[in-house]
Amino acid sequence: MGVGLFAVYLAFYASSLGYKLMPNAEIVAIVNVSGSIGAGQLASAEELVPVLEKVFHSPKVKAVALNIDSPGGQPFESERIAETLDRLKVETGKIVYAFIGNTGASAAYMLALHADRIIAGRYSMVGSIGAIIAGWDFHKLAEKWDINQRIYASGVHKNMLNPFAAMSKESEEKAQQMVDQMAVVFSKEFQEKRKGKIREGFNYTTGEIWGGEQALEIGLIDEIGTIESVVNREWHLPTHDFGPTNKSKGFFPQFSAQIMKTVLSWAN
C-alpha cells in the first residue's frame, strides 16, 4: 500500500513540476528556448545542451521542434547551443524545425538559423540581425553631486564601459568597432544559412524586426505556421515537451515537496 501510494505521489509531483509521461511511441520532441538567452538563464547552454543531448539520443524521437520565444541575448551562449545542435544533427540524422512564437530576434534568430526549417506565425516578430553594446552614463549626475570615483586602469579602454566616467572618443570608436565586427560575423552566418532564400541587394542588417508575413516575403523564414499545424502535417505524431522549465520556483512544487515527506513516512 505504501509503495503504491509513493508511486502515485511521484506521478503527482512530476506533474506539478511540468513533467508529462512520454508516449510509448514515436514522438516529436519540443525543446523550449524561452526568455533572454544568457548564462544563468533558462535559455542557456547549461540548461539547453543536456536537453538536446537527451532528445537527439532518444530512440523515440522522430524530429525536434525548437519552440523559440526570445528577444535574444548573449551571442556566445547562442553559439554554444547552435554548435551542439549542428553536431547532434550530424550524429543522429534527425531533422530540426525552429518555431518562432511571439519573438525570435537577435541571438534567438541566430539559433533558429541552425534548424532545417524556420516557421513563424503571422504575428511573430522576427529578425534584429546585428549586435549591440549598451551601458549607462551617470558621470554628469556624479559631477552634480560632487561624487568622484578613483580609477586605476591598465589600458586606455579598460574603463570604457564605466557608467560613472565620461567615455573618451577613442573608447567610443573602439566600442563601435567591436559592435560592427560582431555584426559582420552575424551577417555572414545569416547569408550562409539562408543562401538562395533571401533577396539580393536587400539590407538585412539594419537591426530592425519584421512581422511574420514580411519575414516570409524577404526570406527570413520558410513558412507561416505553428507547432500544432506543422507537426500534424509533417509527421502525424504526438509531441512531448522536454523543457527546460523552471522547476525550482512557485508554490506548488514546494507544497508537493512537503507532501512527499508525508508520503515517505507512510511508506516506511
PyMOL commands that set and color helices and strands:
alter all, ss='L'
color gray80, all
select helices_A, chain A and resi 2-16+45-56+75-92+107-112+139-144+169-193+212-217+227-234+251-267
alter helices_A, ss='H'
color red, helices_A
select strands_A, chain A and resi 27-34+61-70+95-105+117-120+125-127+209-211+223-224+239-241
alter strands_A, ss='S'
color yellow, strands_A
deselect
rebuild
show_as cartoon
